[in-house]
Amino acid sequence: MGNAYLLLWGLALLLVVMTLLSGTKSVPQGSVWTVERFGAYTRSLQPGLNFLVPFIDRIGRRINVQEQVLDIPEQTVITGDNATVAADGVIYYRVLEPEKAAYQVQDLRQALTTLAMTNIRAVVGEMPLDAALASRERINTQLLTILDGATEPWGVKTSRVEIRKIEPPANLITAMNLQMTAERERRATVAKAQGEREAAVMRAEGAKQAVVLAADGRLEAAERDAQARERLATAEANATRSVAEAAREGGEPALRYFIAQRYVEAFQAMAASPSSKLVVVPMEATALAGGITQAMQLLRAGDPIQPLPPAAPRSVPPAGTVG
């Protein structure tokens, strides 16, 4: 009998331990567990120590509520202009309502993968190849809007969608490289032609400016030359007026002195000229005085030329030559 009591006590203790273990659950951080009672969802267990009704409640689904990354497999996509490209990407999502993610969809990751692949084909298929290659940000935005709306009933928040690769086949890449090379050559030719045209225009403009500046220079030179001649004529007139006034004030001797001085200066200039090889000096000095007298008589207005008495003879050096 003693052994039977011990066995009963041992079974009772084991039952108590199993009851306590089945009614106590520790949920790790970053996870939420659902509780089912007779197969129906009742509540969710948050991270930490939680208690259940033993043998009645059980753990249903273990949901990861951290932000997760889902890889979208590579697939072949036909663009709007019937070009074939290979495309893949990634999805960043997070479970906000664990009960919906557990019971509203059978396999959340598989559903997200299928949904992303389908919408990539739809979005890229509406674009021509050039737009698809150059508009990844636009594709990402459209996919994010579509997936976020589609996963809301599942309690999932799609935070980012990134297209990693949109790659045409090798033959299409070769054709695109040839097209790009031809386009760059065309741009270089156009740029060169535009540069030559601008250079020709600049040269013509420079020549025009040079002609205009030259004409302006000639005009200014002519104006200054005319001003110089005018000033010279004014100076000559002033000089003549001064001589006339001096002649009126000083009388005939002053005029005779002026004419004689000019006569001598002209003779000196002629003698000093390097082109003059031979200068003839009159034998009699009276000829010089006679020339001066004739000039004075010509300057007298209205007075007839009167012969002068012969001057007293003076000794004059014989005629010579000046080199």
C-alpha positions as CSV (number, residue, x, y, z in Angstrom):
1,M,0.0,0.0,0.0
2,G,2.9,2.4,0.8
3,N,4.3,2.1,-2.7
4,A,0.8,2.7,-4.2
5,Y,0.5,6.0,-2.2
6,L,3.9,7.1,-3.3
7,L,3.0,6.4,-6.9
8,L,-0.2,8.4,-6.6
9,W,1.6,11.3,-5.0
10,G,4.2,11.2,-7.8
11,L,1.5,11.2,-10.5
12,A,-0.3,14.1,-8.8
13,L,2.9,16.1,-8.5
14,L,3.7,15.4,-12.2
15,L,0.2,16.5,-13.1
16,V,0.6,19.8,-11.1
17,V,4.0,20.5,-12.8
18,M,2.6,19.8,-16.3
19,T,-0.4,22.0,-15.5
20,L,1.8,24.9,-14.4
21,L,4.0,24.5,-17.5
22,S,1.1,24.4,-19.8
23,G,-0.5,27.5,-18.2
24,T,2.7,29.6,-18.3
25,K,4.3,31.0,-21.5
26,S,7.2,33.3,-22.0
27,V,7.0,35.3,-25.3
28,P,10.3,36.7,-26.7
29,Q,10.8,40.3,-27.7
30,G,9.7,41.1,-31.3
31,S,7.1,38.4,-31.4
32,V,3.4,38.1,-30.6
33,W,1.7,34.8,-30.0
34,T,-2.0,34.1,-30.6
35,V,-4.1,32.1,-28.2
36,E,-6.7,29.7,-29.4
37,R,-9.4,28.1,-27.2
38,F,-11.0,25.0,-28.8
39,G,-9.6,26.2,-32.2
40,A,-10.9,29.8,-32.0
41,Y,-8.8,32.9,-31.6
42,T,-9.2,34.5,-28.2
43,R,-6.3,36.9,-27.6
44,S,-2.7,37.7,-28.3
45,L,0.3,37.3,-25.9
46,Q,2.7,40.2,-25.8
47,P,6.4,39.8,-25.1
48,G,7.1,38.7,-21.5
49,L,5.5,36.2,-19.1
50,N,1.9,35.2,-19.8
51,F,-0.6,32.7,-18.3
52,L,-3.1,30.5,-20.0
53,V,-5.9,28.2,-18.9
54,P,-4.2,24.8,-18.8
55,F,-5.4,22.2,-21.2
56,I,-8.0,24.6,-22.6
57,D,-6.0,27.4,-24.2
58,R,-3.1,26.7,-26.6
59,I,-0.7,28.7,-28.7
60,G,-2.0,29.2,-32.2
61,R,0.5,31.2,-34.3
62,R,3.8,32.8,-33.5
63,I,4.0,36.1,-35.4
64,N,7.2,38.1,-35.9
65,V,6.3,41.8,-35.6
66,Q,9.7,43.2,-36.5
67,E,10.3,44.8,-39.9
68,Q,11.2,42.1,-42.3
69,V,12.8,41.9,-45.8
70,L,11.3,39.8,-48.5
71,D,13.2,39.0,-51.6
72,I,11.2,39.1,-54.9
73,P,12.5,36.5,-57.3
74,E,13.8,37.5,-60.7
75,Q,11.2,37.2,-63.5
76,T,10.8,38.1,-67.1
77,V,8.8,41.2,-67.8
78,I,7.6,42.6,-71.2
79,T,7.6,46.4,-71.4
80,G,5.1,48.6,-73.2
81,D,7.1,48.5,-76.5
82,N,7.4,44.7,-76.4
83,A,11.0,44.6,-75.1
84,T,11.9,41.7,-72.7
85,V,13.7,42.6,-69.4
86,A,14.6,40.6,-66.3
87,A,13.4,42.3,-63.1
88,D,13.6,41.6,-59.4
89,G,13.4,43.5,-56.1
90,V,12.9,43.5,-52.3
91,I,10.0,44.4,-50.0
92,Y,10.2,45.8,-46.5
93,Y,7.1,45.1,-44.4
94,R,6.0,44.9,-40.8
95,V,3.0,43.1,-39.1
96,L,0.9,45.6,-37.2
97,E,-2.1,43.4,-36.4
98,P,-0.9,39.8,-35.6
99,E,-4.4,38.3,-35.5
100,K,-5.1,39.4,-39.1
101,A,-1.7,38.3,-40.3
102,A,-2.3,34.9,-38.7
103,Y,-5.9,34.2,-39.8
104,Q,-6.7,36.4,-42.8
105,V,-4.1,34.9,-45.1
106,Q,-2.8,31.4,-45.4
107,D,0.9,32.1,-46.0
108,L,1.9,35.7,-45.6
109,R,5.3,35.6,-47.2
110,Q,4.1,33.6,-50.2
111,A,1.2,36.0,-50.6
112,L,3.5,39.0,-50.5
113,T,5.9,37.5,-53.0
114,T,3.1,36.6,-55.5
115,L,1.5,40.0,-55.1
116,A,4.8,41.9,-55.7
117,M,5.7,39.8,-58.8
118,T,2.2,40.4,-60.3
119,N,2.3,44.1,-59.8
120,I,5.9,44.5,-61.1
121,R,4.7,42.9,-64.4
122,A,1.7,45.3,-64.4
123,V,3.7,48.5,-63.7
124,V,6.7,47.8,-65.9
125,G,4.4,46.5,-68.7
126,E,2.8,49.9,-69.0
127,M,6.1,51.7,-69.7
128,P,8.4,51.7,-72.8
129,L,11.9,50.3,-72.2
130,D,13.6,53.7,-71.9
131,A,11.1,54.9,-69.3
132,A,11.4,51.6,-67.4
133,L,15.2,51.9,-67.3
134,A,15.2,55.5,-66.2
135,S,12.2,55.6,-63.8
136,R,13.0,53.2,-61.0
137,E,11.9,55.7,-58.4
138,R,8.5,56.0,-60.1
139,I,8.2,52.2,-60.3
140,N,9.0,51.9,-56.6
141,T,6.4,54.5,-55.7
142,Q,3.7,52.9,-57.7
143,L,4.5,49.4,-56.3
144,L,4.5,50.8,-52.7
145,T,1.1,52.4,-53.1
146,I,-0.4,49.2,-54.6
147,L,1.2,46.7,-52.1
148,D,0.4,48.9,-49.1
149,G,-3.3,49.1,-50.0
150,A,-3.4,45.4,-50.9
151,T,-1.8,44.2,-47.6
152,E,-3.9,46.4,-45.3
153,P,-6.6,43.7,-44.8
154,W,-3.8,41.3,-43.7
155,G,-2.7,43.7,-40.9
156,V,0.6,44.3,-42.7
157,K,2.3,47.7,-43.4
158,T,4.5,47.8,-46.5
159,S,7.1,50.4,-45.8
160,R,9.4,50.2,-48.8
161,V,9.6,48.5,-52.2
162,E,12.9,48.6,-54.1
163,I,13.5,47.4,-57.7
164,R,17.1,46.0,-57.7
165,K,17.4,45.1,-61.3
166,I,15.8,45.8,-64.7
167,E,18.1,44.2,-67.2
168,P,17.5,43.8,-71.0
169,P,18.9,40.8,-72.9
170,A,22.4,40.9,-74.3
171,N,21.4,41.6,-77.9
172,L,19.2,44.5,-76.8
173,I,22.0,45.9,-74.7
174,T,24.3,45.8,-77.8
175,A,21.7,47.6,-79.9
176,M,21.2,50.2,-77.1
177,N,25.0,50.8,-77.0
178,L,25.1,51.3,-80.7
179,Q,22.2,53.7,-80.5
180,M,23.8,55.6,-77.7
181,T,27.1,55.8,-79.6
182,A,25.3,57.2,-82.7
183,E,23.4,59.7,-80.5
184,R,26.6,60.9,-78.9
185,E,28.3,61.2,-82.3
186,R,25.3,63.2,-83.6
187,R,25.4,65.5,-80.5
188,A,29.2,66.0,-81.1
189,T,28.6,66.9,-84.7
190,V,25.8,69.3,-83.8
191,A,27.9,70.9,-81.1
192,K,30.9,71.2,-83.5
193,A,28.6,72.8,-86.2
194,Q,27.2,75.2,-83.6
195,G,30.7,76.1,-82.4
196,E,31.9,76.8,-86.0
197,R,28.8,78.9,-86.7
198,E,29.3,80.9,-83.5
199,A,32.9,81.3,-84.3
200,A,32.0,82.6,-87.8
201,V,29.5,85.0,-86.4
202,M,32.0,86.2,-83.9
203,R,34.7,86.7,-86.6
204,A,32.2,88.6,-88.7
205,E,31.2,90.7,-85.8
206,G,34.8,91.4,-85.0
207,A,35.5,92.4,-88.6
208,K,32.4,94.6,-88.5
209,Q,33.5,96.3,-85.3
210,A,37.0,96.7,-86.8
211,V,35.6,98.5,-89.9
212,V,33.3,100.6,-87.7
213,L,36.2,101.5,-85.4
214,A,38.4,102.3,-88.4
215,A,35.7,104.5,-89.9
216,D,35.2,106.2,-86.5
217,G,39.0,106.7,-86.3
218,R,39.1,108.3,-89.7
219,L,36.2,110.5,-88.9
220,E,37.7,111.6,-85.7
221,A,41.1,112.2,-87.4
222,A,39.4,114.2,-90.2
223,E,37.5,116.3,-87.6
224,R,40.7,116.9,-85.7
225,D,42.6,117.7,-88.9
226,A,39.9,120.2,-89.8
227,Q,40.1,121.7,-86.3
228,A,43.8,121.9,-86.6
229,R,43.6,123.7,-90.0
230,E,41.0,126.0,-88.6
231,R,43.1,126.8,-85.6
232,L,46.2,127.3,-87.9
233,A,44.2,129.6,-90.1
234,T,43.0,131.5,-87.0
235,A,46.6,131.7,-85.8
236,E,47.8,132.9,-89.2
237,A,45.0,135.5,-89.3
238,N,45.9,136.6,-85.8
239,A,49.6,136.8,-86.7
240,T,48.8,138.9,-89.8
241,R,46.5,141.1,-87.8
242,S,49.3,141.6,-85.3
243,V,51.8,142.5,-88.0
244,A,49.3,144.9,-89.6
245,E,48.7,146.5,-86.2
246,A,52.5,146.7,-85.6
247,A,52.9,148.2,-89.1
248,R,50.3,150.9,-88.3
249,E,51.8,151.7,-85.0
250,G,55.5,151.5,-86.0
251,G,55.2,152.8,-89.5
252,E,57.2,151.9,-92.6
253,P,60.4,151.0,-90.7
254,A,58.7,148.3,-88.8
255,L,57.2,146.8,-91.9
256,R,60.5,147.0,-93.7
257,Y,62.2,145.2,-90.8
258,F,59.6,142.5,-90.8
259,I,59.8,141.8,-94.6
260,A,63.6,141.9,-94.5
261,Q,63.6,139.4,-91.6
262,R,61.4,137.0,-93.5
263,Y,63.5,137.4,-96.6
264,V,66.7,136.6,-94.7
265,E,65.0,133.6,-93.0
266,A,63.9,132.2,-96.3
267,F,67.3,132.6,-97.8
268,Q,68.9,130.9,-94.8
269,A,66.5,128.0,-95.0
270,M,67.2,127.6,-98.7
271,A,70.9,127.6,-98.0
272,A,70.7,125.2,-95.2
273,S,68.6,122.7,-97.1
274,P,70.5,119.4,-97.8
275,S,69.1,119.2,-101.3
276,S,70.6,122.6,-102.2
277,K,73.9,122.1,-103.9
278,L,74.5,125.6,-105.3
279,V,73.3,129.0,-104.0
280,V,74.0,132.2,-106.0
281,V,74.5,135.3,-104.0
282,P,74.0,138.6,-105.9
283,M,77.2,140.6,-106.5
284,E,75.7,143.8,-105.1
285,A,74.0,144.0,-101.8
286,T,71.8,146.8,-103.2
287,A,69.9,144.1,-105.0
288,L,68.7,142.7,-101.7
289,A,67.6,146.1,-100.5
290,G,66.0,146.7,-103.8
291,G,64.0,143.5,-103.5
292,I,62.8,144.5,-100.0
293,T,61.8,147.9,-101.2
294,Q,59.8,146.4,-104.1
295,A,58.0,144.2,-101.6
296,M,57.1,147.1,-99.4
297,Q,55.8,149.0,-102.4
298,L,53.6,146.1,-103.3
299,L,52.2,146.0,-99.8
300,R,51.2,149.6,-99.9
301,A,47.6,149.7,-100.9
302,G,46.9,152.1,-103.8
303,D,50.5,153.5,-103.9
304,P,52.3,153.2,-107.1
305,I,55.7,151.7,-107.1
306,Q,58.3,154.5,-106.9
307,P,61.9,154.0,-108.0
308,L,64.4,154.3,-105.2
309,P,67.5,156.4,-105.5
310,P,70.6,154.4,-106.0
311,A,72.3,153.4,-102.9
312,A,75.9,154.4,-102.1
313,P,78.2,151.8,-103.4
314,R,79.8,149.5,-100.7
315,S,82.4,146.9,-100.9
316,V,80.8,143.5,-101.3
317,P,82.6,140.2,-101.1
318,P,82.8,138.4,-104.4
319,A,80.2,135.8,-105.2
320,G,80.8,132.4,-103.8
321,T,79.1,129.0,-103.5
322,V,77.6,127.5,-100.4
323,G,77.5,123.7,-100.3
